[in-house]
Amino acid sequence: MKKVLVIAILLASVVSCNNKKQVKEEVVNKTEKVEMTEKASETPENVLAKVGDEFITEDEVEMVLKSIPEQYKDYYSSEEGKAEILKELVEQKLIKKEAEKLGLDNDEELQKEINLYKERLLINSYINKNIIEKVDVTDDEVKAYYETNKENYKTPEQVNASHILILTMNLNEEEKKDAYKRAQDVFKMVKEGKDFHELAKKYSEGPSAKDGGRLGWFEKERMVKEFSDAAFATEKGKVYDGIVETKYGYHIILTEDKKEASYIPFEEKEAELKEELLNKKRLDEYNNTLERLKKEYNIEEM
């Protein structure tokens, strides 16, 4: 499995030009072949192996290691793992040299691919050096961006509530009367001070019964209006003074806790906002660059 992984990484640049590092490795291997051959007699530093007149260095192993997924890096960073990478590099060099022997490096279609890779690498290099690396944001800019967009980081009022539900869905009028009577009996026990959650486990007919009727935190719009109005109108730690009817049935509602509407603190959003603002500024710079270049160079559609 690990061997397959190394081979996949070594060959990835052949089938995809989306990964900059992998594409770069492919282009260097193809375009600098002659130059490498001429220098073959000079032994470079950190040599690990020699295949014919070409050397494999520690730098090449490290380049492959950087491309390996995180979950495998511990293994391939070990001596055993690096030895496996080296073995695969040797095999790749052997195949490369055989391809050159057959003249495949002079194939017209291959040369077109190499030129396409070079063009894309050049474009990526320009974008990295003249846009991505040059554009930055200050702490003051991030703070100002937060203040300008503060309403986007507002959290509405919330309550943490529990309920005891007596279902009425699909019941006829007589059955609903009986359900209401049962709800009244349970409500009476609640008012007498009996444990709300234990009563919910025993009498509630809703899915939250097993959790003692606990519904957790929710915003007003999340629940049906009748239920939310009652839960939000009740003081923290109090039971709503009455039985609330909704389309689901009769509810006895305990408002456990409440949170006022507030804003997500700047500190919690700072890293995310910095990245967001940075990307925005980079995009603006990219578009400005294009507008400048359109004026500088003549464009003709053929």
Buried (B, 14 or more C-beta within 10 A) or exposed (E): EBEEBBEEBBBBBEEEBEBBEBBBBBBBBBBEBEEBEEBBEEEEEEEBBEBEEBBBBBEBBEBBBEBBEEEBEEBBEEEEBBEBBBEBBBBBBEEBBEEBEEEEBEEEEEEEBBEEBBEBBEEBEEBEEEBBEEBEBEEEBBEEBBEEEEEEBEEEEBBBBBBBBBEBEEEEEEEBEEBBEBBEEBBEBBEEEEEBBEBBBBBBBBEBBEBBBBBEEBBBEEBEEBBBBBBBEBEEEEBBEEBBBBEBBBBBBBBBEBBEEEBBEBEEBBEEBBEBBBEEBBEEBBEEBEEEEEEEEEEEEE
